[in-house]
């Protein structure tokens, strides 16, 4: 078995946007998109933010998350 066989698959920014149906030029997603992508509740998202999930930008409701930060988190902590 080569070391390439042990590499976890990663998601790209383009794949993340496509999975959520977000236009290619968009750089932010709402917390509603985050909840749908991961299949989690608002409470789980809150708990993740207490740990190391990227914080939303600005002070809006729903929160707006910078896509490259979210994709970085996914690639660091999840197996797709």
ABEGO torsion letter per residue (X at the ends): XBAAAABBBBBBAAAAAAAAGBBAABABBBAAAAAAAAGBBAAAAAAAAABABBBBBEBBOBBBBBAAAAAAAAAAABBX
